[in-house]
């Protein structure tokens, strides 16, 4: 989890003299990167895709064919 107080404290310790630049340091945190945002966009997609693949394999090999369907 992101701790805003820690980010602000690290910004104060840095050599940034401009107060506005110090307030913008949080934007460069790794959790706000494009890749982190894309990963968090669909949180259960990987698990759901894996489970669906397992279901499809099971349905293909283990399920008994029903002769009533065409």
CHARMM-style PDB file with segment names, atoms N, HN, CA, C and O in Angstrom:
ATOM      1  N   UNK     1       0.838  -1.176   0.000  1.00  0.00      PROA
ATOM      2  CA  UNK     1       0.000   0.000   0.000  1.00  0.00      PROA
ATOM      3  C   UNK     1       0.882   1.238   0.000  1.00  0.00      PROA
ATOM      4  O   UNK     1       1.985   1.232   0.548  1.00  0.00      PROA
ATOM      5  N   UNK     2       0.402   2.261  -0.598  1.00  0.00      PROA
ATOM      6  HN  UNK     2      -0.493   2.267  -1.043  1.00  0.00      PROA
ATOM      7  CA  UNK     2       1.153   3.506  -0.710  1.00  0.00      PROA
ATOM      8  C   UNK     2       0.946   4.327   0.551  1.00  0.00      PROA
ATOM      9  O   UNK     2      -0.184   4.530   0.996  1.00  0.00      PROA
ATOM     10  N   UNK     3       2.036   4.790   1.113  1.00  0.00      PROA
ATOM     11  HN  UNK     3       2.954   4.625   0.751  1.00  0.00      PROA
ATOM     12  CA  UNK     3       1.967   5.636   2.296  1.00  0.00      PROA
ATOM     13  C   UNK     3       2.278   7.074   1.887  1.00  0.00      PROA
ATOM     14  O   UNK     3       3.444   7.401   1.667  1.00  0.00      PROA
ATOM     15  N   UNK     4       1.269   7.942   1.779  1.00  0.00      PROA
ATOM     16  HN  UNK     4       0.321   7.676   1.958  1.00  0.00      PROA
ATOM     17  CA  UNK     4       1.507   9.318   1.328  1.00  0.00      PROA
ATOM     18  C   UNK     4       2.452  10.084   2.247  1.00  0.00      PROA
ATOM     19  O   UNK     4       3.237  10.909   1.780  1.00  0.00      PROA
ATOM     20  N   UNK     5       2.381   9.820   3.541  1.00  0.00      PROA
ATOM     21  HN  UNK     5       1.743   9.150   3.921  1.00  0.00      PROA
ATOM     22  CA  UNK     5       3.257  10.526   4.470  1.00  0.00      PROA
ATOM     23  C   UNK     5       4.721  10.184   4.200  1.00  0.00      PROA
ATOM     24  O   UNK     5       5.596  11.044   4.307  1.00  0.00      PROA
ATOM     25  N   UNK     6       4.978   8.934   3.852  1.00  0.00      PROA
ATOM     26  HN  UNK     6       4.267   8.236   3.766  1.00  0.00      PROA
ATOM     27  CA  UNK     6       6.352   8.511   3.559  1.00  0.00      PROA
ATOM     28  C   UNK     6       6.868   9.172   2.278  1.00  0.00      PROA
ATOM     29  O   UNK     6       8.028   9.576   2.207  1.00  0.00      PROA
ATOM     30  N   UNK     7       5.999   9.280   1.268  1.00  0.00      PROA
ATOM     31  HN  UNK     7       5.056   8.952   1.326  1.00  0.00      PROA
ATOM     32  CA  UNK     7       6.393   9.930   0.014  1.00  0.00      PROA
ATOM     33  C   UNK     7       6.710  11.396   0.256  1.00  0.00      PROA
ATOM     34  O   UNK     7       7.699  11.911  -0.266  1.00  0.00      PROA
ATOM     35  N   UNK     8       5.878  12.075   1.046  1.00  0.00      PROA
ATOM     36  HN  UNK     8       5.075  11.656   1.470  1.00  0.00      PROA
ATOM     37  CA  UNK     8       6.102  13.490   1.345  1.00  0.00      PROA
ATOM     38  C   UNK     8       7.383  13.664   2.155  1.00  0.00      PROA
ATOM     39  O   UNK     8       8.148  14.601   1.925  1.00  0.00      PROA
ATOM     40  N   UNK     9       7.608  12.767   3.091  1.00  0.00      PROA
ATOM     41  HN  UNK     9       6.986  12.006   3.277  1.00  0.00      PROA
ATOM     42  CA  UNK     9       8.828  12.850   3.903  1.00  0.00      PROA
ATOM     43  C   UNK     9      10.074  12.655   3.040  1.00  0.00      PROA
ATOM     44  O   UNK     9      11.071  13.354   3.221  1.00  0.00      PROA
ATOM     45  N   UNK    10      10.021  11.706   2.101  1.00  0.00      PROA
ATOM     46  HN  UNK    10       9.211  11.138   1.953  1.00  0.00      PROA
ATOM     47  CA  UNK    10      11.151  11.494   1.198  1.00  0.00      PROA
ATOM     48  C   UNK    10      11.352  12.698   0.285  1.00  0.00      PROA
ATOM     49  O   UNK    10      12.486  13.024  -0.065  1.00  0.00      PROA
ATOM     50  N   UNK    11      10.280  13.355  -0.098  1.00  0.00      PROA
ATOM     51  HN  UNK    11       9.359  13.090   0.187  1.00  0.00      PROA
ATOM     52  CA  UNK    11      10.396  14.550  -0.933  1.00  0.00      PROA
ATOM     53  C   UNK    11      11.042  15.683  -0.161  1.00  0.00      PROA
ATOM     54  O   UNK    11      11.822  16.453  -0.722  1.00  0.00      PROA
ATOM     55  N   UNK    12      10.728  15.792   1.116  1.00  0.00      PROA
ATOM     56  HN  UNK    12      10.095  15.166   1.572  1.00  0.00      PROA
ATOM     57  CA  UNK    12      11.339  16.843   1.931  1.00  0.00      PROA
ATOM     58  C   UNK    12      12.836  16.593   2.120  1.00  0.00      PROA
ATOM     59  O   UNK    12      13.623  17.537   2.193  1.00  0.00      PROA
ATOM     60  N   UNK    13      13.225  15.322   2.199  1.00  0.00      PROA
ATOM     61  HN  UNK    13      12.586  14.555   2.139  1.00  0.00      PROA
ATOM     62  CA  UNK    13      14.635  14.982   2.371  1.00  0.00      PROA
ATOM     63  C   UNK    13      15.439  15.167   1.090  1.00  0.00      PROA
ATOM     64  O   UNK    13      16.660  15.315   1.136  1.00  0.00      PROA
ATOM     65  N   UNK    14      14.756  15.159  -0.053  1.00  0.00      PROA
ATOM     66  HN  UNK    14      13.764  15.039  -0.090  1.00  0.00      PROA
ATOM     67  CA  UNK    14      15.471  15.291  -1.319  1.00  0.00      PROA
ATOM     68  C   UNK    14      15.978  16.720  -1.494  1.00  0.00      PROA
ATOM     69  O   UNK    14      15.651  17.606  -0.703  1.00  0.00      PROA
ATOM     70  N   UNK    15      16.766  16.931  -2.519  1.00  0.00      PROA
ATOM     71  HN  UNK    15      17.031  16.212  -3.161  1.00  0.00      PROA
ATOM     72  CA  UNK    15      17.368  18.233  -2.767  1.00  0.00      PROA
ATOM     73  C   UNK    15      16.500  19.136  -3.629  1.00  0.00      PROA
ATOM     74  O   UNK    15      17.001  20.093  -4.219  1.00  0.00      PROA
ATOM     75  N   UNK    16      15.222  18.848  -3.708  1.00  0.00      PROA
ATOM     76  HN  UNK    16      14.816  18.071  -3.229  1.00  0.00      PROA
ATOM     77  CA  UNK    16      14.324  19.675  -4.503  1.00  0.00      PROA
ATOM     78  C   UNK    16      13.999  20.936  -3.710  1.00  0.00      PROA
ATOM     79  O   UNK    16      13.450  20.867  -2.611  1.00  0.00      PROA
ATOM     80  N   UNK    17      14.342  22.079  -4.279  1.00  0.00      PROA
ATOM     81  HN  UNK    17      14.788  22.135  -5.172  1.00  0.00      PROA
ATOM     82  CA  UNK    17      14.131  23.349  -3.584  1.00  0.00      PROA
ATOM     83  C   UNK    17      12.763  23.953  -3.875  1.00  0.00      PROA
ATOM     84  O   UNK    17      12.215  24.688  -3.053  1.00  0.00      PROA
ATOM     85  N   UNK    18      12.221  23.647  -5.027  1.00  0.00      PROA
ATOM     86  HN  UNK    18      12.666  23.050  -5.695  1.00  0.00      PROA
ATOM     87  CA  UNK    18      10.939  24.206  -5.420  1.00  0.00      PROA
ATOM     88  C   UNK    18       9.809  23.496  -4.653  1.00  0.00      PROA
ATOM     89  O   UNK    18       9.685  22.275  -4.744  1.00  0.00      PROA
ATOM     90  N   UNK    19       8.989  24.238  -3.903  1.00  0.00      PROA
ATOM     91  HN  UNK    19       9.089  25.231  -3.829  1.00  0.00      PROA
ATOM     92  CA  UNK    19       7.929  23.575  -3.134  1.00  0.00      PROA
ATOM     93  C   UNK    19       6.879  22.896  -4.018  1.00  0.00      PROA
ATOM     94  O   UNK    19       6.306  21.882  -3.621  1.00  0.00      PROA
ATOM     95  N   UNK    20       6.622  23.438  -5.202  1.00  0.00      PROA
ATOM     96  HN  UNK    20       7.088  24.262  -5.524  1.00  0.00      PROA
ATOM     97  CA  UNK    20       5.661  22.817  -6.104  1.00  0.00      PROA
ATOM     98  C   UNK    20       6.216  21.512  -6.661  1.00  0.00      PROA
ATOM     99  O   UNK    20       5.471  20.545  -6.824  1.00  0.00      PROA
ATOM    100  N   UNK    21       7.479  21.472  -6.947  1.00  0.00      PROA
ATOM    101  HN  UNK    21       8.084  22.258  -6.814  1.00  0.00      PROA
ATOM    102  CA  UNK    21       8.101  20.241  -7.446  1.00  0.00      PROA
ATOM    103  C   UNK    21       8.088  19.157  -6.372  1.00  0.00      PROA
ATOM    104  O   UNK    21       7.911  17.978  -6.679  1.00  0.00      PROA
ATOM    105  N   UNK    22       8.276  19.556  -5.114  1.00  0.00      PROA
ATOM    106  HN  UNK    22       8.420  20.514  -4.865  1.00  0.00      PROA
ATOM    107  CA  UNK    22       8.226  18.584  -4.017  1.00  0.00      PROA
ATOM    108  C   UNK    22       6.838  17.971  -3.896  1.00  0.00      PROA
ATOM    109  O   UNK    22       6.705  16.794  -3.561  1.00  0.00      PROA
ATOM    110  N   UNK    23       5.811  18.759  -4.164  1.00  0.00      PROA
ATOM    111  HN  UNK    23       5.919  19.715  -4.437  1.00  0.00      PROA
ATOM    112  CA  UNK    23       4.441  18.250  -4.070  1.00  0.00      PROA
ATOM    113  C   UNK    23       4.078  17.340  -5.238  1.00  0.00      PROA
ATOM    114  O   UNK    23       3.098  16.599  -5.161  1.00  0.00      PROA
ATOM    115  N   UNK    24       4.842  17.385  -6.298  1.00  0.00      PROA
ATOM    116  HN  UNK    24       5.638  17.986  -6.361  1.00  0.00      PROA
ATOM    117  CA  UNK    24       4.570  16.559  -7.479  1.00  0.00      PROA
ATOM    118  C   UNK    24       5.397  15.276  -7.502  1.00  0.00      PROA
ATOM    119  O   UNK    24       5.324  14.524  -8.475  1.00  0.00      PROA
ATOM    120  N   UNK    25       6.172  15.008  -6.472  1.00  0.00      PROA
ATOM    121  HN  UNK    25       6.232  15.619  -5.682  1.00  0.00      PROA
ATOM    122  CA  UNK    25       7.041  13.827  -6.436  1.00  0.00      PROA
ATOM    123  C   UNK    25       6.216  12.545  -6.445  1.00  0.00      PROA
ATOM    124  O   UNK    25       6.668  11.532  -6.978  1.00  0.00      PROA
ATOM    125  N   UNK    26       5.039  12.566  -5.879  1.00  0.00      PROA
ATOM    126  HN  UNK    26       4.671  13.390  -5.447  1.00  0.00      PROA
ATOM    127  CA  UNK    26       4.216  11.358  -5.807  1.00  0.00      PROA
ATOM    128  C   UNK    26       3.865  10.809  -7.184  1.00  0.00      PROA
ATOM    129  O   UNK    26       3.609   9.614  -7.324  1.00  0.00      PROA
ATOM    130  N   UNK    27       3.850  11.665  -8.200  1.00  0.00      PROA
ATOM    131  HN  UNK    27       4.058  12.637  -8.086  1.00  0.00      PROA
ATOM    132  CA  UNK    27       3.494  11.214  -9.542  1.00  0.00      PROA
ATOM    133  C   UNK    27       4.538  10.265 -10.132  1.00  0.00      PROA
ATOM    134  O   UNK    27       4.218   9.489 -11.032  1.00  0.00      PROA
ATOM    135  N   UNK    28       5.750  10.312  -9.655  1.00  0.00      PROA
ATOM    136  HN  UNK    28       6.010  10.942  -8.923  1.00  0.00      PROA
ATOM    137  CA  UNK    28       6.798   9.440 -10.185  1.00  0.00      PROA
ATOM    138  C   UNK    28       6.938   8.143  -9.384  1.00  0.00      PROA
ATOM    139  O   UNK    28       7.856   7.363  -9.637  1.00  0.00      PROA
ATOM    140  N   UNK    29       6.049   7.904  -8.429  1.00  0.00      PROA
ATOM    141  HN  UNK    29       5.303   8.538  -8.223  1.00  0.00      PROA
ATOM    142  CA  UNK    29       6.076   6.673  -7.647  1.00  0.00      PROA
ATOM    143  C   UNK    29       5.741   5.494  -8.564  1.00  0.00      PROA
ATOM    144  O   UNK    29       4.883   5.636  -9.436  1.00  0.00      PROA
ATOM    145  N   UNK    30       6.387   4.339  -8.399  1.00  0.00      PROA
ATOM    146  HN  UNK    30       7.084   4.224  -7.691  1.00  0.00      PROA
ATOM    147  CA  UNK    30       6.159   3.196  -9.298  1.00  0.00      PROA
ATOM    148  C   UNK    30       4.713   2.696  -9.338  1.00  0.00      PROA
ATOM    149  O   UNK    30       4.297   2.121 -10.343  1.00  0.00      PROA
ATOM    150  N   UNK    31       3.957   2.898  -8.291  1.00  0.00      PROA
ATOM    151  HN  UNK    31       4.296   3.366  -7.475  1.00  0.00      PROA
ATOM    152  CA  UNK    31       2.585   2.397  -8.300  1.00  0.00      PROA
ATOM    153  C   UNK    31       1.664   3.221  -9.191  1.00  0.00      PROA
ATOM    154  O   UNK    31       0.536   2.805  -9.455  1.00  0.00      PROA
ATOM    155  N   UNK    32       2.116   4.372  -9.656  1.00  0.00      PROA
ATOM    156  HN  UNK    32       3.032   4.710  -9.442  1.00  0.00      PROA
ATOM    157  CA  UNK    32       1.319   5.203 -10.545  1.00  0.00      PROA
ATOM    158  C   UNK    32       1.785   5.104 -11.996  1.00  0.00      PROA
ATOM    159  O   UNK    32       1.369   5.904 -12.834  1.00  0.00      PROA
ATOM    160  N   UNK    33       2.635   4.141 -12.297  1.00  0.00      PROA
ATOM    161  HN  UNK    33       2.972   3.491 -11.616  1.00  0.00      PROA
ATOM    162  CA  UNK    33       3.119   3.981 -13.666  1.00  0.00      PROA
ATOM    163  C   UNK    33       2.017   3.408 -14.551  1.00  0.00      PROA
ATOM    164  O   UNK    33       1.015   2.894 -14.054  1.00  0.00      PROA
ATOM    165  N   UNK    34       2.208   3.501 -15.852  1.00  0.00      PROA
ATOM    166  HN  UNK    34       3.022   3.919 -16.256  1.00  0.00      PROA
ATOM    167  CA  UNK    34       1.210   2.989 -16.799  1.00  0.00      PROA
ATOM    168  C   UNK    34       1.037   1.472 -16.653  1.00  0.00      PROA
ATOM    169  O   UNK    34      -0.081   0.962 -16.716  1.00  0.00      PROA
ATOM    170  N   UNK    35       2.147   0.757 -16.460  1.00  0.00      PROA
ATOM    171  HN  UNK    35       3.056   1.171 -16.409  1.00  0.00      PROA
ATOM    172  CA  UNK    35       2.075  -0.696 -16.356  1.00  0.00      PROA
ATOM    173  C   UNK    35       1.329  -1.118 -15.091  1.00  0.00      PROA
ATOM    174  O   UNK    35       0.562  -2.080 -15.119  1.00  0.00      PROA
ATOM    175  N   UNK    36       1.546  -0.413 -13.991  1.00  0.00      PROA
ATOM    176  HN  UNK    36       2.169   0.369 -13.968  1.00  0.00      PROA
ATOM    177  CA  UNK    36       0.847  -0.744 -12.751  1.00  0.00      PROA
ATOM    178  C   UNK    36      -0.648  -0.483 -12.888  1.00  0.00      PROA
ATOM    179  O   UNK    36      -1.463  -1.226 -12.341  1.00  0.00      PROA
ATOM    180  N   UNK    37      -1.002   0.551 -13.603  1.00  0.00      PROA
ATOM    181  HN  UNK    37      -0.340   1.154 -14.048  1.00  0.00      PROA
ATOM    182  CA  UNK    37      -2.416   0.840 -13.816  1.00  0.00      PROA
ATOM    183  C   UNK    37      -3.058  -0.216 -14.715  1.00  0.00      PROA
ATOM    184  O   UNK    37      -4.206  -0.598 -14.487  1.00  0.00      PROA
ATOM    185  N   UNK    38      -2.342  -0.690 -15.727  1.00  0.00      PROA
ATOM    186  HN  UNK    38      -1.410  -0.380 -15.912  1.00  0.00      PROA
ATOM    187  CA  UNK    38      -2.887  -1.725 -16.603  1.00  0.00      PROA
ATOM    188  C   UNK    38      -3.054  -3.052 -15.868  1.00  0.00      PROA
ATOM    189  O   UNK    38      -4.026  -3.774 -16.088  1.00  0.00      PROA
ATOM    190  N   UNK    39      -2.102  -3.366 -14.995  1.00  0.00      PROA
ATOM    191  HN  UNK    39      -1.312  -2.780 -14.816  1.00  0.00      PROA
ATOM    192  CA  UNK    39      -2.195  -4.598 -14.225  1.00  0.00      PROA
ATOM    193  C   UNK    39      -3.386  -4.572 -13.282  1.00  0.00      PROA
ATOM    194  O   UNK    39      -4.032  -5.597 -13.064  1.00  0.00      PROA
ATOM    195  N   UNK    40      -3.678  -3.419 -12.728  1.00  0.00      PROA
ATOM    196  HN  UNK    40      -3.154  -2.586 -12.904  1.00  0.00      PROA
ATOM    197  CA  UNK    40      -4.782  -3.302 -11.786  1.00  0.00      PROA
ATOM    198  C   UNK    40      -6.132  -3.110 -12.440  1.00  0.00      PROA
ATOM    199  O   UNK    40      -7.151  -3.087 -11.750  1.00  0.00      PROA
ATOM    200  N   UNK    41      -6.163  -2.973 -13.759  1.00  0.00      PROA
ATOM    201  HN  UNK    41      -5.335  -2.993 -14.319  1.00  0.00      PROA
ATOM    202  CA  UNK    41      -7.420  -2.697 -14.444  1.00  0.00      PROA
ATOM    203  C   UNK    41      -8.359  -3.911 -14.404  1.00  0.00      PROA
ATOM    204  O   UNK    41      -9.561  -3.754 -14.191  1.00  0.00      PROA
ATOM    205  N   UNK    42      -7.827  -5.096 -14.604  1.00  0.00      PROA
ATOM    206  HN  UNK    42      -6.851  -5.223 -14.777  1.00  0.00      PROA
ATOM    207  CA  UNK    42      -8.627  -6.316 -14.595  1.00  0.00      PROA
ATOM    208  C   UNK    42      -8.037  -7.269 -13.558  1.00  0.00      PROA
ATOM    209  O   UNK    42      -7.267  -8.160 -13.918  1.00  0.00      PROA
ATOM    210  N   UNK    43      -8.374  -7.105 -12.297  1.00  0.00      PROA
ATOM    211  HN  UNK    43      -8.999  -6.382 -12.005  1.00  0.00      PROA
ATOM    212  CA  UNK    43      -7.683  -7.859 -11.243  1.00  0.00      PROA
ATOM    213  C   UNK    43      -7.868  -9.372 -11.291  1.00  0.00      PROA
ATOM    214  O   UNK    43      -6.951 -10.091 -10.893  1.00  0.00      PROA
ATOM    215  N   UNK    44      -8.995  -9.892 -11.752  1.00  0.00      PROA
ATOM    216  HN  UNK    44      -9.740  -9.308 -12.075  1.00  0.00      PROA
ATOM    217  CA  UNK    44      -9.207 -11.327 -11.735  1.00  0.00      PROA
ATOM    218  C   UNK    44      -9.143 -11.979 -13.092  1.00  0.00      PROA
ATOM    219  O   UNK    44      -9.513 -13.144 -13.238  1.00  0.00      PROA
ATOM    220  N   UNK    45      -8.679 -11.247 -14.091  1.00  0.00      PROA
ATOM    221  HN  UNK    45      -8.378 -10.300 -13.972  1.00  0.00      PROA
ATOM    222  CA  UNK    45      -8.706 -11.764 -15.457  1.00  0.00      PROA
ATOM    223  C   UNK    45      -7.809 -12.985 -15.632  1.00  0.00      PROA
ATOM    224  O   UNK    45      -8.209 -13.932 -16.310  1.00  0.00      PROA
ATOM    225  N   UNK    46      -6.634 -12.998 -15.057  1.00  0.00      PROA
ATOM    226  HN  UNK    46      -6.309 -12.229 -14.507  1.00  0.00      PROA
ATOM    227  CA  UNK    46      -5.708 -14.126 -15.209  1.00  0.00      PROA
ATOM    228  C   UNK    46      -6.260 -15.405 -14.603  1.00  0.00      PROA
ATOM    229  O   UNK    46      -6.202 -16.466 -15.224  1.00  0.00      PROA
ATOM    230  N   UNK    47      -6.792 -15.310 -13.401  1.00  0.00      PROA
ATOM    231  HN  UNK    47      -6.839 -14.448 -12.896  1.00  0.00      PROA
ATOM    232  CA  UNK    47      -7.364 -16.479 -12.731  1.00  0.00      PROA
ATOM    233  C   UNK    47      -8.587 -16.968 -13.492  1.00  0.00      PROA
ATOM    234  O   UNK    47      -8.758 -18.170 -13.694  1.00  0.00      PROA
ATOM    235  N   UNK    48      -9.438 -16.036 -13.915  1.00  0.00      PROA
ATOM    236  HN  UNK    48      -9.299 -15.060 -13.751  1.00  0.00      PROA
ATOM    237  CA  UNK    48     -10.655 -16.422 -14.639  1.00  0.00      PROA
ATOM    238  C   UNK    48     -10.313 -17.097 -15.964  1.00  0.00      PROA
ATOM    239  O   UNK    48     -10.964 -18.070 -16.344  1.00  0.00      PROA
ATOM    240  N   UNK    49      -9.314 -16.600 -16.665  1.00  0.00      PROA
ATOM    241  HN  UNK    49      -8.785 -15.809 -16.356  1.00  0.00      PROA
ATOM    242  CA  UNK    49      -8.914 -17.196 -17.935  1.00  0.00      PROA
ATOM    243  C   UNK    49      -8.376 -18.609 -17.720  1.00  0.00      PROA
ATOM    244  O   UNK    49      -8.686 -19.517 -18.490  1.00  0.00      PROA
ATOM    245  N   UNK    50      -7.587 -18.790 -16.697  1.00  0.00      PROA
ATOM    246  HN  UNK    50      -7.336 -18.052 -16.071  1.00  0.00      PROA
ATOM    247  CA  UNK    50      -7.052 -20.120 -16.386  1.00  0.00      PROA
ATOM    248  C   UNK    50      -8.143 -21.106 -16.016  1.00  0.00      PROA
ATOM    249  O   UNK    50      -8.134 -22.247 -16.478  1.00  0.00      PROA
ATOM    250  N   UNK    51      -9.077 -20.676 -15.190  1.00  0.00      PROA
ATOM    251  HN  UNK    51      -9.084 -19.749 -14.815  1.00  0.00      PROA
ATOM    252  CA  UNK    51     -10.170 -21.560 -14.805  1.00  0.00      PROA
ATOM    253  C   UNK    51     -11.076 -21.883 -15.995  1.00  0.00      PROA
ATOM    254  O   UNK    51     -11.569 -23.005 -16.110  1.00  0.00      PROA
ATOM    255  N   UNK    52     -11.292 -20.925 -16.862  1.00  0.00      PROA
ATOM    256  HN  UNK    52     -10.891 -20.014 -16.768  1.00  0.00      PROA
ATOM    257  CA  UNK    52     -12.109 -21.187 -18.046  1.00  0.00      PROA
ATOM    258  C   UNK    52     -11.417 -22.182 -18.971  1.00  0.00      PROA
ATOM    259  O   UNK    52     -12.075 -23.036 -19.565  1.00  0.00      PROA
ATOM    260  N   UNK    53     -10.095 -22.079 -19.100  1.00  0.00      PROA
ATOM    261  HN  UNK    53      -9.560 -21.385 -18.617  1.00  0.00      PROA
ATOM    262  CA  UNK    53      -9.353 -23.032 -19.927  1.00  0.00      PROA
ATOM    263  C   UNK    53      -9.452 -24.439 -19.337  1.00  0.00      PROA
ATOM    264  O   UNK    53      -9.624 -25.409 -20.076  1.00  0.00      PROA
ATOM    265  N   UNK    54      -9.344 -24.555 -18.023  1.00  0.00      PROA
ATOM    266  HN  UNK    54      -9.204 -23.767 -17.423  1.00  0.00      PROA
ATOM    267  CA  UNK    54      -9.477 -25.866 -17.369  1.00  0.00      PROA
ATOM    268  C   UNK    54     -10.876 -26.412 -17.603  1.00  0.00      PROA
ATOM    269  O   UNK    54     -11.031 -27.600 -17.886  1.00  0.00      PROA
ATOM    270  N   UNK    55     -11.888 -25.579 -17.493  1.00  0.00      PROA
ATOM    271  HN  UNK    55     -11.763 -24.614 -17.264  1.00  0.00      PROA
ATOM    272  CA  UNK    55     -13.260 -26.013 -17.747  1.00  0.00      PROA
ATOM    273  C   UNK    55     -13.436 -26.493 -19.191  1.00  0.00      PROA
ATOM    274  O   UNK    55     -14.077 -27.517 -19.430  1.00  0.00      PROA
ATOM    275  N   UNK    56     -12.874 -25.765 -20.146  1.00  0.00      PROA
ATOM    276  HN  UNK    56     -12.353 -24.933 -19.953  1.00  0.00      PROA
ATOM    277  CA  UNK    56     -12.999 -26.158 -21.554  1.00  0.00      PROA
ATOM    278  C   UNK    56     -12.328 -27.496 -21.828  1.00  0.00      PROA
ATOM    279  O   UNK    56     -12.862 -28.320 -22.571  1.00  0.00      PROA
ATOM    280  N   UNK    57     -11.159 -27.718 -21.231  1.00  0.00      PROA
ATOM    281  HN  UNK    57     -10.725 -27.049 -20.628  1.00  0.00      PROA
ATOM    282  CA  UNK    57     -10.463 -28.995 -21.400  1.00  0.00      PROA
ATOM    283  C   UNK    57     -11.284 -30.111 -20.777  1.00  0.00      PROA
ATOM    284  O   UNK    57     -11.437 -31.174 -21.378  1.00  0.00      PROA
ATOM    285  N   UNK    58     -11.814 -29.886 -19.581  1.00  0.00      PROA
ATOM    286  HN  UNK    58     -11.689 -29.022 -19.093  1.00  0.00      PROA
ATOM    287  CA  UNK    58     -12.658 -30.888 -18.928  1.00  0.00      PROA
ATOM    288  C   UNK    58     -13.893 -31.183 -19.774  1.00  0.00      PROA
ATOM    289  O   UNK    58     -14.252 -32.345 -19.969  1.00  0.00      PROA
ATOM    290  N   UNK    59     -14.533 -30.149 -20.267  1.00  0.00      PROA
ATOM    291  HN  UNK    59     -14.242 -29.206 -20.108  1.00  0.00      PROA
ATOM    292  CA  UNK    59     -15.744 -30.322 -21.061  1.00  0.00      PROA
ATOM    293  C   UNK    59     -15.454 -31.090 -22.345  1.00  0.00      PROA
ATOM    294  O   UNK    59     -16.280 -31.880 -22.802  1.00  0.00      PROA
ATOM    295  N   UNK    60     -14.311 -30.862 -22.909  1.00  0.00      PROA
ATOM    296  HN  UNK    60     -13.641 -30.219 -22.538  1.00  0.00      PROA
ATOM    297  CA  UNK    60     -13.959 -31.524 -24.164  1.00  0.00      PROA
ATOM    298  C   UNK    60     -13.657 -33.013 -23.968  1.00  0.00      PROA
ATOM    299  O   UNK    60     -14.090 -33.847 -24.762  1.00  0.00      PROA
ATOM    300  N   UNK    61     -12.915 -33.341 -22.912  1.00  0.00      PROA
ATOM    301  HN  UNK    61     -12.563 -32.663 -22.266  1.00  0.00      PROA
ATOM    302  CA  UNK    61     -12.452 -34.716 -22.737  1.00  0.00      PROA
ATOM    303  C   UNK    61     -13.308 -35.555 -21.789  1.00  0.00      PROA
ATOM    304  O   UNK    61     -13.487 -36.747 -22.036  1.00  0.00      PROA
ATOM    305  N   UNK    62     -13.831 -34.986 -20.739  1.00  0.00      PROA
ATOM    306  HN  UNK    62     -13.686 -34.017 -20.539  1.00  0.00      PROA
ATOM    307  CA  UNK    62     -14.467 -35.785 -19.700  1.00  0.00      PROA
ATOM    308  C   UNK    62     -15.989 -35.803 -19.794  1.00  0.00      PROA
ATOM    309  O   UNK    62     -16.618 -36.734 -19.290  1.00  0.00      PROA
ATOM    310  N   UNK    63     -16.575 -34.836 -20.402  1.00  0.00      PROA
ATOM    311  HN  UNK    63     -16.064 -34.080 -20.811  1.00  0.00      PROA
ATOM    312  CA  UNK    63     -18.030 -34.789 -20.448  1.00  0.00      PROA
ATOM    313  C   UNK    63     -18.562 -35.824 -21.440  1.00  0.00      PROA
ATOM    314  O   UNK    63     -17.992 -36.028 -22.512  1.00  0.00      PROA
ATOM    315  N   UNK    64     -19.642 -36.459 -21.067  1.00  0.00      PROA
ATOM    316  HN  UNK    64     -20.104 -36.293 -20.196  1.00  0.00      PROA
ATOM    317  CA  UNK    64     -20.241 -37.463 -21.951  1.00  0.00      PROA
ATOM    318  C   UNK    64     -21.051 -36.749 -23.030  1.00  0.00      PROA
ATOM    319  O   UNK    64     -21.803 -35.823 -22.725  1.00  0.00      PROA
ATOM    320  N   UNK    65     -20.906 -37.159 -24.260  1.00  0.00      PROA
ATOM    321  HN  UNK    65     -20.294 -37.911 -24.507  1.00  0.00      PROA
ATOM    322  CA  UNK    65     -21.689 -36.509 -25.316  1.00  0.00      PROA
ATOM    323  C   UNK    65     -23.166 -36.871 -25.170  1.00  0.00      PROA
ATOM    324  O   UNK    65     -23.516 -38.012 -24.870  1.00  0.00      PROA
ATOM    325  N   UNK    66     -23.993 -35.908 -25.382  1.00  0.00      PROA
ATOM    326  HN  UNK    66     -23.709 -34.980 -25.626  1.00  0.00      PROA
ATOM    327  CA  UNK    66     -25.438 -36.116 -25.298  1.00  0.00      PROA
ATOM    328  C   UNK    66     -25.968 -36.338 -26.705  1.00  0.00      PROA
ATOM    329  O   UNK    66     -25.780 -35.498 -27.585  1.00  0.00      PROA
ATOM    330  N   UNK    67     -26.624 -37.458 -26.913  1.00  0.00      PROA
ATOM    331  HN  UNK    67     -26.777 -38.140 -26.198  1.00  0.00      PROA
ATOM    332  CA  UNK    67     -27.078 -37.796 -28.261  1.00  0.00      PROA
ATOM    333  C   UNK    67     -28.334 -37.013 -28.672  1.00  0.00      PROA
ATOM    334  O   UNK    67     -28.702 -37.043 -29.847  1.00  0.00      PROA
ATOM    335  N   UNK    68     -28.987 -36.331 -27.763  1.00  0.00      PROA
ATOM    336  HN  UNK    68     -28.688 -36.307 -26.809  1.00  0.00      PROA
ATOM    337  CA  UNK    68     -30.200 -35.589 -28.078  1.00  0.00      PROA
ATOM    338  C   UNK    68     -29.896 -34.264 -28.800  1.00  0.00      PROA
ATOM    339  O   UNK    68     -30.750 -33.710 -29.492  1.00  0.00      PROA
ATOM    340  N   UNK    69     -28.675 -33.776 -28.626  1.00  0.00      PROA
ATOM    341  HN  UNK    69     -27.981 -34.226 -28.065  1.00  0.00      PROA
ATOM    342  CA  UNK    69     -28.316 -32.516 -29.285  1.00  0.00      PROA
ATOM    343  C   UNK    69     -27.898 -32.784 -30.725  1.00  0.00      PROA
ATOM    344  O   UNK    69     -27.463 -33.889 -31.049  1.00  0.00      PROA
ATOM    345  N   UNK    70     -28.024 -31.809 -31.567  1.00  0.00      PROA
ATOM    346  HN  UNK    70     -28.377 -30.912 -31.304  1.00  0.00      PROA
ATOM    347  CA  UNK    70     -27.643 -31.968 -32.975  1.00  0.00      PROA
ATOM    348  C   UNK    70     -26.337 -31.359 -33.297  1.00  0.00      PROA
ATOM    349  OT1 UNK    70     -25.894 -31.418 -34.444  1.00  0.00      PROA
TER     350      UNK     70
END
